[in-house]
Amino acid sequence: MSGYIDLLKTRGVARIISAQLVARLPSGMLSLAFLIHIERIFDSYGSAGLVLAATSVGQAVAGPLTSRWMGRLGMRPVLITTLLICASGIALIAFAPLPLWGYMLVALVTGLSNPPIQPAVRTIYPKMVTSKQLTPLFSLDASAQELIWIMGPVVTVFLALQISPVVAIAVAGSFLILGGTWFISSPEVGKVRIPPSKHRIGVVLKNRAVLLATLTGFLMIGSAAAIEVGVVAVFGEGGAEAGLLLGIWAIASLVGGLSMGHLPIGPWALTRRLAIIFVGMSMAPFALEFWWLAIALCVAGIGIAPALAVMFAIVSASVKFSATAEAYGWLGTGQLIGAALGSAIAGFVIDDMGPVGGFYTAIGFALAATVVGAMFVRWHPDLRGRDASPLPDTEPVTTIS
């Protein structure tokens, strides 16, 4: 823990982590809020899954594009424009009565305009700390973001079920505006310049480490999205249990990330963490009761933040600085497509066979992630004895003084 405390004492680190966490808190709120809101309107988890899928597909398409635009137009112009459009879309879903196709269209635009805060902050990190601090910083970031999944679901379920889903969506939009403004106004956002990429969009996916992280992230988050829909289907209309379970899950991930953050990253690091997630997911369907699901999600959660930290590190260590934003954009795209497919498939399977269908869907995605990690282990760089700093570009890059 002393290493993490030293990191937080580094100039600007605590502030930039806090700002991006507040700005991204809606990530832990909007899926559940949209799910409950749309399910109540149309009385169908399948319809709700389609709206969630539209949001995720929009985010997936936008990820690499907006990340590249930050290199050409600057971080702040891109972040401000996307923030305004995204907040407007959230307000429409909350307050405008629309047909299903209308909600899907607005959700798609909302996803397309999702501010690229995650690629921005992970591109800034290597310019804020020493090379030896970078891998622990990625672990701290992956662990800290679990606060999004601890607070987000609990707050959302309470607001949506005790007051109104509209209120839950509005509160999430408020966090986006406040946190996004805080992040955009941070000095680091103005001081770090991303060199424009010299390659066509998508070329970075030829890097095997980036492709491995994108594929496994797609499958892992697909599993997580399916579990979320399954938990809501079991408890969502009966009280706060769904939010509490998802909060417990996130706490387990936070503990896993902090406890494994110091471990060396060898070639099998990602596969081991994915296997932990699969074991936990496989336990869930045996009893759809609160305490059993809490145990299963604790086991699964222990592997999530550590797996994300490994993905961030192997991507950072494998590409040039000018390509990091786009690489993280593709990583986010893979995860969002996984979320779209996981939530949509789980929604329809739940409509067909009940809440247990969401857990079976999650198990399938988690198994596939573990198998892919094992099959392509040669694509995984060995970072034992190495730092995770991006490869240098030939041109000078502005850094924080």
C-alpha positions, -999 to +999 in steps of 0.1 A: +000+000+000+029+024+006+037+023-031+001+033-040+003+061-014+036+074-029+018+073-063-010+094-050+015+119-036+029+124-071+019+158-085-014+157-102-020+119-099-047+120-072-065+149-089-066+134-124-077+100-111-105+116-090-117+138-119-118+109-144-136+087-119-164+112-113-167+118-151-169+080-157-192+073-128-222+072-152-206+041-168-216+023-136-251+039-136-265+043-171-267+007-181-287-003-150-308+029-152-315+024-189-323-013-183-349-006-156-363+025-174-368+007-208-380-025-192-407-007-173-418+011-204-420-019-228-422-047-202-394-066-219-358-073-210-352-080-247-362-044-256-341-030-228-311-051-240-315-036-275-313-001-262-282-010-241-267-027-272-273+005-293-255+026-266-226+002-265-223-001-303-222+037-306-194+038-280-176+011-297-176+028-331-166+061-316-138+048-294-109+047-320-122+077-340-125+102-311-092+089-297-074+097-330-092+131-332-075+140-299-042+137-316-052+160-345-076+184-328-064+184-292-079+167-262-100+196-249-120+204-281-129+167-286-138+162-250-160+194-248-179+186-280-186+150-271-196+159-235-223+183-247-238+159-272-237+129-249-254+148-220-281+159-244-288+123-254-290+112-218-316+139-211-337+128-241-337+091-230-348+102-195-375+127-203-387+122-239-415+097-246-403+077-277-410+045-295-384+017-291-366+026-323-365+062-311-348+052-278-324+030-298-315+059-321-309+083-293-289+056-274-268+051-305-260+089-307-254+090-270-229+062-273-212+077-304-206+109-284-193+093-253-164+115-242-131+096-247-119+102-211-106+067-206-081+068-236-072+104-227-063+096-191-043+064-199-024+084-225-016+111-199-004+086-173+030+078-188+039+115-188+030+119-151+051+092-134+084+074-138+087+043-158+089+021-127+057+037-114+036+031-145+026-005-140+015+001-104-004+032-116-023+010-142-031-014-113-042+015-091-063+029-119-080-004-127-087-009-090-099+027-084-124+024-113-141-003-094-154+025-072-176+032-103-191-002-100-194-001-062-212+033-060-229+033-094-251+002-091-261+009-055-270+045-061-288+036-094-309+008-080-319+029-050-329+059-071-345+038-098-366+016-076-373+038-046-379+071-066-378+068-104-356+055-132-358+090-147-342+104-116-314+078-117-307+087-153-307+124-146-283+120-117-259+100-139-260+128-165-252+153-138-221+133-128-210+132-164-213+170-167-196+178-134-168+152-136-162+159-173-158+196-167-134+189-138-113+165-159-113+189-190-101+218-168-072+197-153-038+212-163-026+178-175-052+177-202-038+209-217-001+201-212+001+167-228+000+166-266-007+134-285+013+133-317-010+126-347-008+090-358+012+084-390-008+053-398-043+046-411-070+039-385-069+003-374-033-004-383-025-006-345-046-038-343-018-055-362+001-054-330-006-088-314-006-075-278-033-049-287-053-075-305-051-100-276-062-073-251-090-063-274-103-098-279-101-109-243-115-076-231-145-081-255-152-115-240-146-106-204-168-075-204-195-095-224-195-119-194-198-090-169-227-074-189-246-107-190-241-112-152-254-076-146-286-083-166-291-116-148-287-101-113-312-074-121-336-100-135-334-119-102-337-090-078-343-058-097-380-054-091-379-066-055-356-043-037-319-032-034-304-066-036-292-062-072-273-030-065-258-045-033-246-076-052-230-056-080-214-034-053-200-065-036-187-078-069-169-045-075-154-045-040-139-079-047-124-066-079-110-036-060-094-059-035-080-082-063-065-053-082-048-038-051-035-072-039-021-083-073-009-049-086+027-056-075+030-090-092+053-093-122+034-096-155+046-128-172+031-144-204+004-163-185-007-134-163-038-125-183-050-161-187-047-169-150-068-138-141-094-147-167-096-183-153-104-169-119-134-150-134-146-181-152-145-201-120-166-175-102-191-172-130-195-210-131-206-210-095-234-186-099-263-207-114-263-233-087-284-212-064-300-179-073-300-167-038-284-135-024-256-150-004-246-177-028-245-152-057-224-129-034-198-156-029-198-164-067-194-128-076-166-123-051-146-151-067-152-137-102-146-102-091-111-109-077-099-114-113-115-085-131-094-054-121-061-075-122-071-086-158-078-051-169-045-039-154-026-065-174-044-055-206-035-018-200+001-026-193+007-049-223-009-024-246+012+005-232+044-015-235+038-026-271+030+006-290+044+040-297+032+070-277+014+084-307-006+052-310-016+048-274-048+067-275-061+048-305-049+015-290-069+022-259-098+033-281-098-001-297-095-018-263-125+002-252-143-007-284-138-044-278-151-041-243-182-021-254-190-046-282-188-073-256-211-053-233-236-049-262-236-085-272-235-098-236-265-076-225-285-082-256-280-120-256-286-123-219-318-102-222-333-125-249-322-157-231-337-144-199-370-137-217-369-173-229-357-193-199-357-169-169-329-152-149-306-182-150-302-176-187-281-145-179-257-165-158-253-192-185-245-164-210-219-150-186-203-184-182-200-189-220-183-155-225-159-161-195-149-196-208-142-181-243-120-154-228-099-179-209-095-201-239-085-172-261-059-161-235-044-195-234-045-201-272-027-169-280-003-167-250+026-161-274+011-127-282+014-117-246+046-098-239+067-108-209+070-076-188+090-092-160+120-070-155+105-044-179+085-012-174+052-006-193+062+028-208+051+033-245+078+031-272+092+066-279+082+085-310+109+101-331+095+136-327+095+156-294+065+153-272+054+179-247+055+166-211+043+179-178+070+198-160 
